Every structure is written in structure tokens, then in C-alpha cells.
Amino acid sequence: MEETMGMTDNQYKDFVEAMKEDLEELNEYKEAGEDERYVKKYGRIMERLEKSLNR
């Protein structure tokens, strides 16, 4: 059986808030036509999510 470590409510809220801010920034890049910054930020977001899923 695999043991999992959960987040506290505050840790989860912090994670969600950070993700929301990242997505807002990502949207700003897209609206401004800053494709290079968009792709770089998108990559960092996906990497962070992947790391979170693999813990």
C-alpha cells in the first residue's frame, strides 16, 4: 500500500492561489502576443504540476 502525504488547507490554498496567478500571467502573455514568454511560462507550470503529481 502506498502512503501519501496530503497538504494542509493553507498549503492547498497557497498552491491554488499561486496557480491562479500563474494562469493570469500566462493569459497576459497570450493577449500581448508574447509567444516566447507564454511558452516558457507554460512549460514551468506544467513541470511544477508534473512534480506535484509524482510526489
C-alpha positions as CSV (number, residue, x, y, z in Angstrom):
1,M,0.0,0.0,0.0
2,E,1.3,3.4,-1.0
3,E,1.4,6.1,1.7
4,T,0.5,9.6,0.6
5,M,1.2,12.9,2.3
6,G,-1.5,15.4,2.0
7,M,-1.5,19.2,2.1
8,T,-2.9,21.2,4.9
9,D,-5.8,23.5,3.9
10,N,-3.4,26.5,4.0
11,Q,-0.9,24.8,1.8
12,Y,-3.6,23.8,-0.7
13,K,-4.9,27.4,-0.8
14,D,-1.4,28.7,-1.3
15,F,-0.9,26.3,-4.2
16,V,-4.2,27.2,-5.8
17,E,-3.5,31.0,-5.4
18,A,-0.1,30.6,-7.0
19,M,-1.5,28.6,-9.9
20,K,-4.2,31.2,-10.4
21,E,-1.6,34.0,-10.5
22,D,0.5,31.9,-13.0
23,L,-2.5,31.4,-15.2
24,E,-3.4,35.1,-15.1
25,E,0.2,35.9,-16.1
26,L,0.1,33.3,-18.9
27,N,-3.1,34.9,-20.2
28,E,-1.4,38.4,-20.2
29,Y,1.4,37.0,-22.3
30,K,-1.0,35.5,-24.8
31,E,-3.1,38.7,-25.1
32,A,0.1,40.7,-25.6
33,G,1.4,38.3,-28.3
34,E,4.4,37.4,-26.2
35,D,4.6,33.9,-27.5
36,E,8.1,33.1,-26.3
37,R,7.3,34.2,-22.7
38,Y,4.0,32.3,-23.0
39,V,5.7,29.0,-24.0
40,K,8.4,29.4,-21.3
41,K,5.8,30.1,-18.5
42,Y,3.5,27.3,-19.7
43,G,6.5,24.9,-19.6
44,R,7.3,25.9,-16.0
45,I,3.6,25.5,-14.9
46,M,3.4,22.0,-16.5
47,E,6.7,21.0,-14.9
48,R,5.5,22.1,-11.4
49,L,2.2,20.2,-11.9
50,E,4.1,17.1,-13.0
51,K,6.3,17.3,-10.0
52,S,3.3,17.7,-7.7
53,L,1.6,14.7,-9.2
54,N,4.7,12.5,-8.9
55,R,5.2,13.1,-5.1
